[in-house]
Amino acid sequence: MAQRLSPNDTGLALLENALATGGVLFVLIATLGPISGAHFNPVVTAADAWFGGIDRRDAVPYVVAQVLGACAGAMLANLMFGLSVVNVSQHDRTGSGILLSEVVATFGLLLVILGLVRAARSTWVAAAVAAYIVGAYFFTASTSFANPAVTVGRTLSNTFAGIAPSSASWFVVAQFIGAVLGVAATLVLWPRHVSSSRAVAIDIQEETR
């Protein structure tokens, strides 16, 4: 839709993409969080399994569902906009700056999610992730995919938002590097997982000061 509405204004098309992504992310995380933990991202799932948030045996089925869901979503979007159901992207995204951007974008995303969870501030995750992704669309050269499943899904969209299959593999590598760095930084900044009860006690203390 952004490509069709703003064919001659890349900045406006990017803004439209960013706002749509951020808005839907907020709704999906807030709605599905209580059901599945809102696991839409393989690197987030891997990190959560490593920290013990989910059973490690569940990680692989989660990742398979995420990739299949991303591909199905891209094909559905193709159909809604009158394109072939499989529309392989020709949009090359290459260069050291773009790959570094994916490292940075994924690092930041993991830091936001894991930091809030370990500080017992999970209720902020939906808003914080949505706000982060909208911002990261503009402060990274890659427009912040930060998600291997989304990266694979976007190979099926030959649009402004797509990514050529030849570029996707390097994006995924960069995303996993960013995730590892994000987990390491989380352990430094939040070495202990604050319990919900302790977080409530801290809030009460702050309010009574």
Secondary structure by P-SEA (a helix, b strand, c coil): cccccccccaaaaaaaaaaaaaaaaaaaaaaccccccccccaaaaaaaaaaccccccaaaaaaaaaaaaaaaaaaaaaaaaccccbbbbccccccaaaaaaaaaaaaaaaaaaaaaaaaccccaaaaaaaaaaaaaaccccccccccaaaaaaaccccccccccccaaaaaaaaaaaaaaaaaaaaaaaccccccaaaaaaaaaaaaac
